[in-house]
Amino acid sequence: MKSIQKGSPRPLGATCSKRGVNFALFSSAADRVEVCLYDETSGEELSRHELPGRTGNTWHGMVSSRRARPGTPYAFRVFGPNDPQNGLRFDPDSRLIDPCARRLSAAAPLRSLVVEPGFKWEADRPPSTPWRDTLIYELHVKGLTRLHPAVPEAWRGKFLGLTVAPVIEHLKSIGVTAVELLPCQSFISEQFLLERGLRNYWGYNPVAWFAPAGEYAVQDPVAEFKTMVKTLHAAGIEVILDMVFNHTAEGNEGGPTLNLRGIDNKAYYRLIKEDNRYYENLTGCGNTVNCEHPQVRALIIDCLKYWVEEMHVDGFRFDLATVLARDSDGFNENSSFFKSLRAEPSLAYVKLIAEPWDVGLGGYQLGRFPAGWSEWNDRYRDTVRGFWRGDPGRIGEFAERLAGSSDIFRHNGRKPTASINMITAHDGFTLCDLVSFNERHNEANLENNADGHGHNLSWNCGTEGPTEDAAVLALRKRQMRNFCATLFLSQGVPMLQAGDEFARTQRGNNNAYCQDNDLSWVDWRLRSTNAELLQFVQLLAQLRRRHGEFRRETFLKGAAVRAAAKDVAWLHMRGDEMTQEDWQNSDLRVLGVWFGKGGSAVGRLLLLLNAGDGAVQFLLPEAPPGEPWIRQFDTAQDALDLTSLRNMRHYPLAARSAALLEC
């Protein structure tokens, strides 16, 4: 019997059966393809087999079970012209990673590993949390648990670290319904970082889209990832993956040849039309994946299906998502990628989140993604930051952001839940640093503090960085409470960055992508040090869950509806509704948000906000007879205190504070 038969063109990658392992690889311009098999222990090459079958542009062959089985390392050699001028970069001396590899070897050189599916999912079911009830917690798999004292040492910084009961209990305590994991696809560090003694920590440098990152596993990344998902599901928590399909670790024309470049460079990458030696760099990372090519789209769709069907994830956040919908004319909201995604039944109900920009011309596309998508709303972030910093002229846009950003998302039947609201994210300052630094402090990145955002809309409250000044520290705590209150009580989907609930700091570094150390890892000692902030966030989660007024599926309009009731009334501190002149007053920094309730003509929730540097007396609406206003919180107070405001006509709203009243 031959060691290799023709096999099948589908599915792509390495597929086990009783007969052996079927290998299939797409390449439209190759002359021939070989699969190389290696010893599992020594890594020594054992044999090479030319793939004898070709169906269309897919090369395939079935290697007998005597030579290939689950756990066998393999790589491809692809033969063809080496003609960079015309975009062809074949190099048979390169051993290439399978684009569809389900797992990679733990040590260099990286090899693909044959994987046999199989896992006892038992009664696992997706939580299927509605968007309106979703609260996202953005975290780094390693960073969240690397320093957690309750996580077993071997599990710290691993997928299994997220299965430990105290970690899950913490997430539940702050209302988390979904974790959004920074990239878990296998990635490598850029050479320039390694030369500086640094490494890519965030993971936005992928080499294998289907393969979970081995560094987050104790032994088996596939099984341990599934265990993590299963455990989080049992706790009612969804898993959303941050996916990087816009570029790869092969970089520009000077980068390493790892897989796609040596398999079919012209198909997989966008090349400069005038000179195919060079790559379009719409990502800032050296290359741009060519999602306009039907095979590339098909590969991405297959990858998403794999993570949903086999790995049971609940949704995806797409890094630099504008790239996915680019064609020859730029971003296309009716692109073939969107159509292909909609056509897949298994992807019909997963959560889809866009980072709605890339760095190319016309790359900023906030609000233009199709119905069914949600988007990171950086205008929400910037407006809320500017408002609480005390910037002039912010009051009108701040109200729009609080109401769900209808000016951005109301078209095509979209809802407030299209807006992923955030104050901070992995890319930028932490919440603590947002109120502690005016300037970035990225010296540890060894780029002369020139990297990272320069436009942070941050405010150090009077002193740059660490301080012993009690007044400055008190103001910083108040500002953090203000930001959290705004985030949790706005229409849309709140996203909290891991550790912000107890004031994690990166010591002013707003671009910690290469800091795999305690600068980036969550310091769980802060949970007790900043217990008051954590308790406040827990209260906000309870309030958001208890009151549907903060979780609407329609935008707040301020217009009268049935029985003359309004969904919201915007109040001036003098007690009546804001006038057009008030909205245009650039010096006004005080606002009341009076939420309607059901069909009642009287609102029962009143949010008061004062971003100014002076206290005000806010004239309160009359509460129903016998039902006085009850203060749920006031960010000017360290302690939580439910206080009846019976017979109080004016509420003393301190400078830089927010208060929520209920009757």
C-alpha positions as CSV (number, residue, x, y, z in Angstrom):
1,M,0.0,0.0,0.0
2,K,1.3,3.5,-0.9
3,S,2.2,5.7,2.1
4,I,0.0,8.5,0.5
5,Q,-3.3,8.3,-1.5
6,K,-5.1,11.2,-3.3
7,G,-7.4,11.9,-0.4
8,S,-9.9,14.7,-0.4
9,P,-9.8,18.5,-0.9
10,R,-12.1,19.1,2.0
11,P,-11.8,20.1,4.7
12,L,-8.6,22.1,4.5
13,G,-5.9,21.3,7.0
14,A,-5.1,17.9,8.6
15,T,-8.1,15.6,9.3
16,C,-7.9,12.2,11.1
17,S,-9.7,9.0,10.1
18,K,-9.2,5.3,10.5
19,R,-7.2,5.3,7.2
20,G,-4.8,7.9,8.3
21,V,-4.5,11.7,8.0
22,N,-5.9,13.7,5.1
23,F,-3.8,16.8,4.3
24,A,-5.3,19.6,2.1
25,L,-3.9,23.0,1.2
26,F,-5.1,25.8,-1.0
27,S,-2.5,27.4,-3.4
28,S,-3.6,28.8,-6.7
29,A,0.0,29.4,-8.1
30,A,2.0,26.5,-6.7
31,D,3.6,23.9,-9.0
32,R,3.5,21.2,-6.3
33,V,3.1,20.7,-2.6
34,E,4.8,18.3,-0.1
35,V,3.9,17.5,3.5
36,C,6.8,16.9,5.8
37,L,6.3,14.7,8.9
38,Y,8.4,14.9,12.1
39,D,9.2,12.8,15.1
40,E,7.1,13.9,18.1
41,T,10.0,13.8,20.6
42,S,13.1,14.8,18.7
43,G,11.6,17.0,16.0
44,E,13.6,15.2,13.4
45,E,12.1,15.0,9.9
46,L,11.0,11.5,9.3
47,S,9.5,11.6,5.8
48,R,8.2,13.8,3.0
49,H,5.2,13.1,0.8
50,E,4.1,15.0,-2.3
51,L,0.4,15.6,-2.3
52,P,-0.8,13.6,-5.3
53,G,-4.3,15.1,-5.6
54,R,-5.3,18.5,-7.0
55,T,-8.9,19.7,-7.1
56,G,-9.2,23.2,-8.5
57,N,-6.5,25.1,-6.5
58,T,-6.5,22.7,-3.5
59,W,-3.7,20.2,-3.1
60,H,-4.5,17.1,-1.1
61,G,-3.4,13.6,0.0
62,M,-4.1,10.9,2.6
63,V,-1.1,9.7,4.5
64,S,-1.5,6.3,6.0
65,S,-2.0,5.8,9.7
66,R,1.4,4.1,10.0
67,R,3.1,7.4,9.3
68,A,0.6,10.1,10.6
69,R,-1.7,10.1,13.6
70,P,-2.9,12.5,16.3
71,G,0.1,14.3,17.7
72,T,2.2,14.0,14.6
73,P,4.1,17.3,13.8
74,Y,4.0,18.4,10.2
75,A,4.7,21.3,7.8
76,F,4.2,22.0,4.2
77,R,6.8,22.7,1.4
78,V,5.3,24.6,-1.5
79,F,7.1,24.8,-4.8
80,G,6.6,27.6,-7.4
81,P,8.2,30.7,-8.9
82,N,10.2,33.0,-6.6
83,D,9.2,36.3,-8.5
84,P,8.6,39.1,-5.9
85,Q,8.2,41.6,-8.7
86,N,5.0,39.8,-9.6
87,G,4.0,39.0,-6.1
88,L,5.2,35.3,-6.0
89,R,7.4,34.3,-3.1
90,F,7.6,30.5,-3.1
91,D,10.5,29.0,-1.3
92,P,10.7,25.2,-1.0
93,D,13.4,25.6,1.7
94,S,10.8,27.0,4.0
95,R,8.8,24.6,6.2
96,L,5.4,26.3,6.4
97,I,2.7,26.3,9.1
98,D,-0.7,25.0,8.0
99,P,-3.1,28.0,7.9
100,C,-5.7,25.6,9.3
101,A,-3.6,24.0,12.0
102,R,-5.6,23.3,15.2
103,R,-2.5,23.2,17.4
104,L,1.2,24.2,17.1
105,S,4.2,22.7,18.7
106,A,5.4,24.2,22.0
107,A,9.0,24.8,20.9
108,A,10.7,26.4,17.9
109,P,10.7,25.8,15.0
110,L,7.0,25.9,15.0
111,R,5.3,22.9,13.6
112,S,1.6,22.2,13.0
113,L,0.3,19.2,15.0
114,V,-2.3,16.7,13.9
115,V,-5.3,17.0,16.3
116,E,-8.2,14.5,16.8
117,P,-11.3,16.3,17.9
118,G,-13.0,15.0,21.0
119,F,-14.2,16.5,24.3
120,K,-16.9,15.7,26.8
121,W,-19.0,18.8,26.5
122,E,-21.8,17.1,28.4
123,A,-24.7,19.5,29.0
124,D,-22.8,22.6,27.9
125,R,-25.1,25.3,26.6
126,P,-24.4,28.8,25.5
127,P,-25.7,31.4,28.0
128,S,-27.2,33.4,25.0
129,T,-27.4,36.5,27.1
130,P,-29.4,39.2,25.2
131,W,-27.4,42.2,24.2
132,R,-29.4,44.5,26.4
133,D,-28.4,42.5,29.5
134,T,-24.8,42.1,28.5
135,L,-21.8,43.4,30.5
136,I,-18.4,42.8,28.9
137,Y,-15.2,42.4,30.9
138,E,-12.1,42.8,28.6
139,L,-9.2,40.7,29.9
140,H,-5.9,39.2,29.0
141,V,-5.8,35.4,29.8
142,K,-2.3,35.6,31.3
143,G,-2.6,39.0,32.9
144,L,-5.8,38.3,34.8
145,T,-4.6,35.3,36.9
146,R,-0.8,35.5,36.8
147,L,-0.7,37.0,40.2
148,H,-4.0,35.7,41.6
149,P,-3.3,34.0,45.0
150,A,-6.2,31.6,44.8
151,V,-5.2,30.1,41.5
152,P,-2.9,27.1,41.6
153,E,0.6,28.0,40.6
154,A,0.6,25.8,37.5
155,W,-2.6,27.4,36.3
156,R,-1.7,31.0,36.8
157,G,-1.8,32.9,33.5
158,K,-3.4,29.9,31.7
159,F,-6.8,29.1,30.3
160,L,-7.4,26.9,33.4
161,G,-6.8,29.9,35.6
162,L,-10.2,31.3,34.5
163,T,-11.9,28.2,35.8
164,V,-11.0,28.7,39.4
165,A,-14.0,29.5,41.6
166,P,-12.7,32.8,43.3
167,V,-12.0,34.2,39.8
168,I,-15.5,33.4,38.5
169,E,-17.1,34.6,41.8
170,H,-15.3,38.0,41.3
171,L,-16.6,38.3,37.8
172,K,-20.2,37.5,38.9
173,S,-20.0,40.0,41.7
174,I,-19.5,42.9,39.3
175,G,-22.2,41.7,37.0
176,V,-20.0,40.3,34.2
177,T,-22.0,38.3,31.6
178,A,-19.3,38.0,29.0
179,V,-15.5,37.9,29.0
180,E,-13.8,39.4,26.0
181,L,-10.4,37.7,25.7
182,L,-7.4,39.5,24.1
183,P,-6.1,37.3,21.2
184,C,-6.0,33.6,22.0
185,Q,-4.9,32.6,18.4
186,S,-1.3,31.4,18.3
187,F,1.0,34.3,17.9
188,I,4.7,35.2,18.0
189,S,6.8,38.2,19.0
190,E,8.2,40.6,16.5
191,Q,12.0,40.4,16.0
192,F,12.5,44.0,17.0
193,L,11.0,43.3,20.4
194,L,13.1,40.2,20.9
195,E,16.2,42.2,20.2
196,R,15.2,44.7,22.9
197,G,14.6,41.9,25.4
198,L,10.8,42.4,25.2
199,R,8.0,40.3,23.7
200,N,4.5,40.7,22.2
201,Y,2.3,40.4,25.3
202,W,-1.1,41.4,23.9
203,G,-1.0,38.8,21.1
204,Y,-1.9,40.9,18.0
205,N,0.6,39.1,15.8
206,P,-1.0,35.8,14.7
207,V,0.6,32.8,13.0
208,A,-2.3,30.3,13.1
209,W,-5.9,31.5,13.3
210,F,-7.4,28.1,14.3
211,A,-4.9,27.2,17.0
212,P,-5.2,28.3,20.6
213,A,-2.0,29.9,22.0
214,G,0.1,27.2,23.5
215,E,1.6,29.5,26.1
216,Y,-1.8,29.8,27.8
217,A,-1.9,26.0,28.3
218,V,-0.4,23.7,31.0
219,Q,-0.3,20.8,28.5
220,D,-3.1,20.7,25.8
221,P,-4.3,24.1,24.7
222,V,-7.3,22.8,22.8
223,A,-8.7,20.7,25.6
224,E,-7.9,23.4,28.2
225,F,-9.5,26.1,26.2
226,K,-12.6,24.0,25.9
227,T,-12.6,23.3,29.7
228,M,-12.4,27.1,30.3
229,V,-15.4,27.8,28.0
230,K,-17.4,25.0,29.6
231,T,-16.7,26.2,33.1
232,L,-17.6,29.8,32.3
233,H,-20.8,28.7,30.5
234,A,-21.8,26.8,33.6
235,A,-21.5,30.1,35.5
236,G,-23.6,31.9,32.9
237,I,-20.7,33.8,31.4
238,E,-20.2,34.0,27.6
239,V,-16.8,33.9,25.9
240,I,-16.0,36.4,23.2
241,L,-12.7,36.2,21.3
242,D,-10.6,39.1,20.0
243,M,-9.8,37.9,16.5
244,V,-6.9,39.2,14.3
245,F,-7.7,38.6,10.7
246,N,-6.4,41.9,9.4
247,H,-2.7,41.1,9.3
248,T,-0.3,38.3,10.2
249,A,3.1,37.9,11.9
250,E,4.8,37.7,8.4
251,G,5.0,41.5,8.4
252,N,6.2,43.4,5.3
253,E,8.6,42.2,2.5
254,G,11.4,42.0,5.0
255,G,9.5,39.8,7.5
256,P,9.8,36.0,8.0
257,T,8.1,33.5,5.7
258,L,5.9,31.4,8.0
259,N,2.9,30.2,6.0
260,L,0.6,32.5,3.9
261,R,3.5,34.3,2.1
262,G,5.0,31.0,1.0
263,I,1.7,29.3,0.2
264,D,0.0,31.9,-2.1
265,N,1.3,35.4,-1.4
266,K,-0.8,37.2,-4.1
267,A,-4.0,35.6,-2.9
268,Y,-3.6,36.1,0.8
269,Y,-2.2,39.6,1.0
270,R,-3.0,43.0,-0.5
271,L,0.0,44.1,-2.6
272,I,0.9,47.5,-4.0
273,K,-0.6,47.5,-7.5
274,E,2.3,49.4,-9.0
275,D,4.9,47.1,-7.5
276,N,3.9,43.7,-6.2
277,R,7.1,43.4,-4.2
278,Y,5.5,45.6,-1.5
279,Y,2.5,45.2,0.8
280,E,-0.3,47.5,1.4
281,N,0.0,48.5,5.1
282,L,-3.5,49.4,6.2
283,T,-2.9,47.9,9.6
284,G,0.3,49.6,10.8
285,C,1.8,46.0,11.1
286,G,3.5,45.6,7.8
287,N,0.9,43.7,5.8
288,T,-2.9,43.5,5.2
289,V,-4.9,40.3,4.7
290,N,-6.7,40.3,1.3
291,C,-10.3,39.7,2.4
292,E,-11.4,40.6,-1.1
293,H,-10.2,37.2,-2.3
294,P,-12.9,34.5,-2.1
295,Q,-10.5,31.9,-0.7
296,V,-9.4,34.2,2.1
297,R,-13.0,35.0,3.0
298,A,-13.8,31.3,3.0
299,L,-10.8,30.6,5.3
300,I,-11.9,33.2,7.8
301,I,-15.5,32.0,7.8
302,D,-14.3,28.4,8.3
303,C,-12.2,29.6,11.2
304,L,-15.1,31.4,12.8
305,K,-17.3,28.3,12.4
306,Y,-14.6,26.2,14.0
307,W,-14.4,28.4,17.1
308,V,-18.2,28.3,17.4
309,E,-18.9,24.7,16.5
310,E,-15.9,23.0,18.0
311,M,-14.7,25.4,20.7
312,H,-18.2,26.7,21.7
313,V,-17.3,30.4,21.8
314,D,-20.2,32.9,21.9
315,G,-18.9,35.8,19.8
316,F,-16.0,37.7,18.3
317,R,-14.5,41.1,18.5
318,F,-12.7,41.9,15.2
319,D,-9.5,43.8,15.4
320,L,-9.2,46.6,12.8
321,A,-12.5,45.3,11.4
322,T,-12.6,47.8,8.5
323,V,-10.0,45.7,6.7
324,L,-12.5,42.8,6.5
325,A,-14.9,44.8,4.3
326,R,-12.4,46.6,2.1
327,D,-12.6,46.1,-1.7
328,S,-10.9,48.0,-4.5
329,D,-12.9,51.1,-3.7
330,G,-12.4,51.0,0.1
331,F,-14.8,50.1,2.9
332,N,-18.0,48.5,1.6
333,E,-20.9,48.1,4.1
334,N,-22.4,45.6,1.6
335,S,-19.2,43.7,1.2
336,S,-18.9,40.0,0.3
337,F,-17.5,39.3,3.7
338,F,-20.6,40.5,5.5
339,K,-22.8,38.6,3.1
340,S,-20.7,35.4,3.6
341,L,-21.0,35.8,7.4
342,R,-24.7,36.2,7.3
343,A,-25.1,33.1,5.1
344,E,-23.6,30.8,7.8
345,P,-26.3,29.3,10.1
346,S,-23.9,28.6,12.9
347,L,-22.8,32.2,13.0
348,A,-26.3,33.7,12.8
349,Y,-26.7,34.3,16.5
350,V,-23.2,34.8,17.8
351,K,-22.1,38.3,19.1
352,L,-20.2,40.3,16.5
353,I,-18.2,43.3,17.6
354,A,-16.2,45.5,15.3
355,E,-13.3,47.7,16.1
356,P,-14.6,50.0,13.3
357,W,-11.4,51.5,12.0
358,D,-8.0,50.7,10.4
359,V,-5.1,53.0,9.6
360,G,-5.7,53.3,5.8
361,L,-7.5,56.0,3.9
362,G,-11.1,56.1,4.8
363,G,-10.4,53.6,7.6
364,Y,-12.7,55.2,10.3
365,Q,-16.1,53.7,9.8
366,L,-17.9,54.0,13.2
367,G,-21.6,53.4,12.8
368,R,-21.4,52.0,9.3
369,F,-21.3,48.3,10.1
370,P,-24.4,46.2,9.2
371,A,-27.4,45.5,11.4
372,G,-26.5,42.7,13.8
373,W,-23.1,44.1,14.6
374,S,-22.0,46.1,17.6
375,E,-19.1,48.5,17.5
376,W,-16.4,49.8,19.9
377,N,-17.6,53.4,20.3
378,D,-14.6,55.6,20.7
379,R,-16.7,58.7,20.5
380,Y,-18.5,57.6,23.7
381,R,-15.0,57.1,25.3
382,D,-13.7,60.5,24.3
383,T,-16.9,62.4,25.1
384,V,-17.3,61.0,28.6
385,R,-13.6,61.6,29.3
386,G,-13.9,65.2,28.1
387,F,-17.0,65.8,30.1
388,W,-15.6,64.6,33.4
389,R,-12.3,66.4,32.7
390,G,-14.4,69.6,32.7
391,D,-13.9,70.5,29.0
392,P,-16.3,73.2,27.8
393,G,-19.1,72.6,25.4
394,R,-19.5,68.9,26.1
395,I,-23.0,68.8,27.6
396,G,-25.0,68.1,24.5
397,E,-22.8,65.3,23.1
398,F,-22.5,63.8,26.6
399,A,-26.3,63.5,26.8
400,E,-26.3,61.9,23.3
401,R,-23.8,59.3,24.4
402,L,-25.7,58.6,27.6
403,A,-28.8,58.1,25.6
404,G,-27.3,55.4,23.3
405,S,-25.6,57.4,20.5
406,S,-28.6,57.5,18.2
407,D,-26.7,60.0,16.0
408,I,-24.3,57.2,15.1
409,F,-26.4,54.0,15.2
410,R,-30.1,54.7,14.6
411,H,-30.0,53.9,10.9
412,N,-31.0,50.4,9.5
413,G,-33.1,49.5,12.5
414,R,-30.0,49.3,14.8
415,K,-30.4,49.7,18.5
416,P,-28.5,51.3,21.4
417,T,-26.9,47.9,21.9
418,A,-24.9,48.5,18.7
419,S,-22.7,50.8,20.9
420,I,-20.1,49.1,23.0
421,N,-19.5,51.8,25.6
422,M,-16.1,52.0,27.2
423,I,-14.0,54.4,29.2
424,T,-10.8,52.4,28.9
425,A,-9.6,49.3,27.1
426,H,-6.3,47.4,26.8
427,D,-5.1,50.0,24.3
428,G,-4.6,53.1,26.4
429,F,-4.6,54.2,30.1
430,T,-6.2,52.1,32.8
431,L,-9.0,53.9,34.7
432,C,-6.6,54.7,37.6
433,D,-4.0,56.1,35.2
434,L,-6.7,58.1,33.4
435,V,-7.1,60.2,36.5
436,S,-3.5,60.1,37.6
437,F,-1.5,61.2,34.5
438,N,-1.7,64.0,31.9
439,E,1.0,62.4,29.8
440,R,1.9,58.9,28.7
441,H,4.9,57.3,30.4
442,N,6.0,54.5,28.0
443,E,9.7,54.6,28.7
444,A,9.7,50.8,29.5
445,N,8.8,50.1,25.8
446,L,12.2,51.4,24.8
447,E,10.8,53.7,22.0
448,N,11.8,57.0,23.7
449,N,8.3,57.4,24.9
450,A,7.2,58.1,21.3
451,D,4.7,55.2,21.0
452,G,1.1,55.1,22.2
453,H,-1.6,57.7,22.1
454,G,-0.8,61.3,22.7
455,H,-4.5,62.4,22.8
456,N,-5.7,60.7,26.0
457,L,-8.2,63.3,27.3
458,S,-6.9,62.4,30.8
459,W,-6.5,64.6,33.8
460,N,-4.2,63.9,36.7
461,C,-6.3,65.9,39.2
462,G,-3.5,68.3,40.0
463,T,-0.4,66.1,40.3
464,E,1.4,63.9,37.8
465,G,1.6,60.3,38.9
466,P,1.9,58.9,42.4
467,T,1.3,61.3,45.3
468,E,0.7,61.5,49.0
469,D,-1.6,64.5,48.6
470,A,-4.9,63.5,50.3
471,A,-7.0,66.0,48.4
472,V,-5.7,64.8,45.0
473,L,-6.2,61.2,46.0
474,A,-9.7,61.9,47.1
475,L,-10.5,63.6,43.8
476,R,-9.0,60.7,41.8
477,K,-11.3,58.3,43.6
478,R,-14.3,60.5,43.0
479,Q,-13.4,60.7,39.3
480,M,-13.1,56.9,39.0
481,R,-16.5,56.6,40.6
482,N,-17.9,59.2,38.1
483,F,-16.6,57.3,35.2
484,C,-17.9,53.9,36.4
485,A,-21.3,55.4,37.2
486,T,-21.6,56.9,33.7
487,L,-20.5,53.6,32.1
488,F,-23.0,51.4,33.9
489,L,-26.0,53.7,33.6
490,S,-25.6,54.6,29.9
491,Q,-27.7,53.1,27.2
492,G,-25.7,50.6,25.2
493,V,-23.4,47.7,26.2
494,P,-20.9,48.5,28.9
495,M,-17.3,47.1,28.6
496,L,-15.1,47.2,31.7
497,Q,-11.4,46.7,31.5
498,A,-10.0,44.0,33.8
499,G,-8.8,45.5,37.1
500,D,-10.4,48.9,36.7
501,E,-13.0,47.9,39.3
502,F,-10.2,48.1,41.9
503,A,-8.0,50.7,40.3
504,R,-5.3,48.7,38.5
505,T,-2.4,50.8,37.3
506,Q,0.2,50.5,34.5
507,R,2.2,53.4,36.0
508,G,1.2,55.7,33.2
509,N,2.1,53.3,30.3
510,N,-0.7,53.6,27.7
511,N,0.7,51.1,25.2
512,A,1.8,48.1,27.3
513,Y,1.6,45.7,24.4
514,C,5.2,44.5,25.0
515,Q,5.1,44.4,28.8
516,D,4.7,40.8,29.9
517,N,5.4,41.6,33.6
518,D,3.8,43.0,36.7
519,L,3.3,46.3,34.8
520,S,0.5,44.6,32.9
521,W,-0.6,41.8,35.1
522,V,-3.6,42.4,37.4
523,D,-2.5,43.0,41.0
524,W,-5.2,41.3,43.1
525,R,-3.9,42.9,46.3
526,L,-5.6,46.1,45.1
527,R,-8.9,44.3,45.6
528,S,-8.7,44.9,49.3
529,T,-6.7,48.2,49.1
530,N,-9.4,49.8,46.9
531,A,-12.4,47.8,48.4
532,E,-14.6,50.9,48.4
533,L,-14.3,51.3,44.6
534,L,-15.0,47.6,44.1
535,Q,-18.1,47.8,46.3
536,F,-19.3,50.8,44.3
537,V,-18.9,48.9,41.0
538,Q,-20.8,46.0,42.5
539,L,-23.6,48.4,43.5
540,L,-23.7,49.8,39.9
541,A,-24.0,46.3,38.5
542,Q,-27.0,45.6,40.8
543,L,-28.6,48.9,39.9
544,R,-28.2,48.2,36.1
545,R,-29.6,44.7,36.5
546,R,-32.5,45.9,38.7
547,H,-33.6,48.8,36.5
548,G,-34.7,48.2,32.9
549,E,-34.4,52.0,32.4
550,F,-30.6,51.5,32.0
551,R,-31.0,48.6,29.6
552,R,-33.3,49.8,26.9
553,E,-33.5,48.5,23.3
554,T,-34.7,51.9,22.0
555,F,-32.8,55.2,22.2
556,L,-33.7,57.7,24.8
557,K,-35.5,60.5,22.9
558,G,-36.9,62.9,25.5
559,A,-40.2,63.0,23.5
560,A,-43.6,62.5,25.1
561,V,-45.1,59.1,24.6
562,R,-48.4,57.6,25.7
563,A,-50.2,59.3,28.6
564,A,-47.8,62.3,28.2
565,A,-45.0,60.2,29.9
566,K,-41.5,60.7,28.6
567,D,-38.7,58.1,28.4
568,V,-36.3,60.8,29.7
569,A,-36.3,64.4,30.7
570,W,-33.1,66.4,30.6
571,L,-33.1,68.8,33.5
572,H,-31.3,72.0,34.3
573,M,-30.2,72.5,37.9
574,R,-32.9,75.2,38.3
575,G,-35.4,72.3,38.1
576,D,-37.0,72.6,34.7
577,E,-36.1,71.0,31.3
578,M,-33.1,72.1,29.4
579,T,-33.8,74.7,26.7
580,Q,-32.0,75.1,23.4
581,E,-30.1,78.0,24.9
582,D,-29.0,75.7,27.8
583,W,-27.7,73.1,25.4
584,Q,-25.7,75.7,23.6
585,N,-24.1,77.1,26.8
586,S,-20.5,75.9,26.6
587,D,-20.0,76.8,30.3
588,L,-22.7,74.5,31.5
589,R,-21.4,71.3,33.2
590,V,-24.4,70.2,35.2
591,L,-27.2,67.9,34.0
592,G,-30.1,66.0,35.4
593,V,-31.3,62.8,33.7
594,W,-34.9,62.0,34.8
595,F,-35.8,58.5,33.6
596,G,-39.4,57.6,32.8
597,K,-40.8,54.3,34.0
598,G,-43.3,52.3,32.1
599,G,-46.5,54.2,31.4
600,S,-46.1,56.4,34.5
601,A,-46.1,60.2,33.9
602,V,-43.6,60.5,36.8
603,G,-40.0,59.4,36.5
604,R,-38.7,57.4,39.5
605,L,-35.0,57.5,38.7
606,L,-33.0,60.8,38.7
607,L,-29.3,60.9,37.8
608,L,-27.5,64.1,38.7
609,L,-24.1,65.0,37.2
610,N,-21.8,67.9,37.9
611,A,-18.5,68.0,36.0
612,G,-17.8,71.5,37.2
613,D,-15.3,72.6,39.8
614,G,-18.0,74.1,42.1
615,A,-20.9,72.7,44.1
616,V,-24.4,73.4,43.0
617,Q,-27.9,73.2,44.5
618,F,-30.0,71.2,42.2
619,L,-33.8,71.8,42.4
620,L,-35.4,68.4,42.6
621,P,-38.7,67.4,40.8
622,E,-41.5,66.7,43.2
623,A,-41.6,63.0,44.3
624,P,-45.0,61.3,44.5
625,P,-46.8,61.7,47.8
626,G,-45.4,59.5,50.5
627,E,-42.6,58.3,48.3
628,P,-39.6,60.6,48.9
629,W,-36.4,60.5,46.9
630,I,-33.9,58.0,48.2
631,R,-30.2,58.5,47.5
632,Q,-28.8,55.3,45.9
633,F,-25.3,56.7,45.7
634,D,-23.3,60.0,45.6
635,T,-19.8,59.7,44.2
636,A,-18.7,62.6,46.5
637,Q,-19.0,60.1,49.4
638,D,-16.6,57.2,50.0
639,A,-19.2,55.1,51.8
640,L,-22.4,53.8,50.3
641,D,-25.4,55.3,52.1
642,L,-29.1,54.9,51.3
643,T,-30.6,58.1,52.6
644,S,-34.1,59.4,52.5
645,L,-34.3,62.9,51.2
646,R,-37.8,63.6,52.6
647,N,-38.7,67.3,52.4
648,M,-35.5,68.1,50.6
649,R,-36.1,70.5,47.7
650,H,-32.6,71.2,46.6
651,Y,-29.9,68.5,46.4
652,P,-26.4,69.6,47.3
653,L,-24.4,68.3,44.3
654,A,-20.7,68.5,45.0
655,A,-18.1,69.5,42.4
656,R,-17.0,66.7,40.2
657,S,-19.7,64.3,41.4
658,A,-22.7,62.2,40.3
659,A,-25.7,61.1,42.4
660,L,-28.5,58.7,41.7
661,L,-31.9,59.2,43.4
662,E,-34.9,56.9,43.3
663,C,-38.4,57.2,44.6
